[in-house]
Amino acid sequence: MVRFKNNIGPFIKWVGGKQSIADQLLPCFPQDFKCLYEPFVGGGSIFMASKWENAVISDMNSWLIDTYKAIRDDGEQVADLLDNMPNEKNFFLERRSKHPDDYPTHFERAATFIYLNKTCFRGLFRVNKKGFFNVPYGEYNRRYYDPGNLKRVGDTLSKVEIIQGDFELCLAGVSQDDFVYFDPPYYKLGGHSDFNRYTPDQFKEAEHLRLAALCHELDQRNIRWAVSNSDTPFTRELFKNYYATSIRGRREINLNSKSRNVRELLFTNYEVLTETDNSLEQQELLLAR
Ligand SMILES: C[S@@+](CC[C@H](N)C(=O)[O-])C[C@H]1O[C@@H](n2cnc3c(N)ncnc32)[C@H](O)[C@@H]1O
């Protein structure tokens, strides 16, 4: 596992988080760009593992993005609020029954987000159509945050741009000197419907098509990008004009199964040159360009 720069790591558990494969992904990124754009930042494992301080991070999940902003603005206030939240089922249910927009400050919203993440079943984030959190209580005895890590995350966030919104809207400032890493909710694999409930709207085929079209447009503008996704005929078809590198992934397939090892793909519009064992597979997977 990659050692985070300045010992920084994600402050939440996030389904689809790339923490365990960051050491495979980072060598596949270009080393010479100005700004890292991460439009599906989620738990932020790639952004935190990378050495780029110049970054624009964004996500559609407004509760998550408010949490990033609150930690940037005053992580200590978030920590103080967390210190007063008991890990008890009744308190959990009371917090869960409140709509995330009903908290008076983004600090309280953020503390509740982290609290629910650390006390709910398997750290899942799932909301219903109305935006209410609906994961059951997990009965875990884990601490809510690491004070040193929270402080370092806050310091790092003070240097980056944080945006809430759809992936298409967050790339307004991107230029040829920059690099974009896309890590969308994965396309369903092997008949299982992948976990896809990070936001009230799901990420379906139409969104994958929209993402592929955006990648094509960026390619026309000579902007480099990489896209993580599952290895399926559909995803291969979407990116058939680009390069693909096979990555050893560890995926949680659905709520009832344990995680398992699967291969996933990293599509890129540049050739990946690494010393890792991925390079052989990359040649096999080199799609017609
Ligand atoms: C696979 S996760 C990203 C995981 C992240 N790379 C990490 O290491 O934690 C996908 C993310 O896409 C976000 N998302 C879903 N639909 C989106 C959209 N239309 N635009 C931007 N972000 C979206 C979800 O909220 C989720 O955080």
The ligand as a Tripos MOL2 file, in Angstrom:
@<TRIPOS>MOLECULE
LIG
   27    29     1     0     0
SMALL
NO_CHARGES

@<TRIPOS>ATOM
      1 C1        -15.8020    5.0900   -7.1330 C.3       1 LIG1
      2 S1        -16.2570    6.4850   -6.1620 S.3       1 LIG1
      3 C2        -14.7510    7.4150   -6.1250 C.3       1 LIG1
      4 C3        -13.7910    6.8410   -5.1350 C.3       1 LIG1
      5 C4        -12.5390    7.6700   -4.9090 C.3       1 LIG1
      6 N1        -11.6300    7.6360   -6.0320 N.3       1 LIG1
      7 C5        -11.8100    7.1700   -3.6630 C.2       1 LIG1
      8 O1        -10.6680    6.7160   -3.7600 O.co2     1 LIG1
      9 O2        -12.4150    7.2240   -2.5890 O.co2     1 LIG1
     10 C6        -17.2750    7.3880   -7.2490 C.3       1 LIG1
     11 C7        -17.6950    8.7780   -6.7970 C.3       1 LIG1
     12 O3        -18.4410    9.3980   -7.8310 O.3       1 LIG1
     13 C8        -19.3910   10.2950   -7.2520 C.3       1 LIG1
     14 N2        -20.4170   10.5900   -8.2780 N.ar      1 LIG1
     15 C9        -21.5140    9.8830   -8.6450 C.ar      1 LIG1
     16 N3        -22.1410   10.4590   -9.6850 N.ar      1 LIG1
     17 C10       -21.4210   11.5770  -10.0030 C.ar      1 LIG1
     18 C11       -21.5390   12.5960  -11.0100 C.ar      1 LIG1
     19 N4        -22.5270   12.5780  -11.9120 N.pl3     1 LIG1
     20 N5        -20.5940   13.5780  -11.0500 N.ar      1 LIG1
     21 C12       -19.5800   13.6210  -10.1460 C.ar      1 LIG1
     22 N6        -19.4170   12.6820   -9.1490 N.ar      1 LIG1
     23 C13       -20.3260   11.6700   -9.1000 C.ar      1 LIG1
     24 C14       -19.8800    9.5480   -6.0420 C.3       1 LIG1
     25 O4        -20.4230   10.4240   -5.0870 O.3       1 LIG1
     26 C15       -18.5870    8.8330   -5.5670 C.3       1 LIG1
     27 O5        -17.9430    9.5780   -4.5640 O.3       1 LIG1
@<TRIPOS>BOND
     1     1     2 1
     2     2     3 1
     3     2    10 1
     4     3     4 1
     5     4     5 1
     6     5     6 1
     7     5     7 1
     8     7     8 2
     9     7     9 1
    10    10    11 1
    11    11    12 1
    12    11    26 1
    13    12    13 1
    14    13    14 1
    15    13    24 1
    16    14    15 ar
    17    14    23 ar
    18    15    16 ar
    19    16    17 ar
    20    17    18 ar
    21    17    23 ar
    22    18    19 1
    23    18    20 ar
    24    20    21 ar
    25    21    22 ar
    26    22    23 ar
    27    24    25 1
    28    24    26 1
    29    26    27 1
@<TRIPOS>SUBSTRUCTURE
     1 LIG1         1 GROUP 0 **** ****
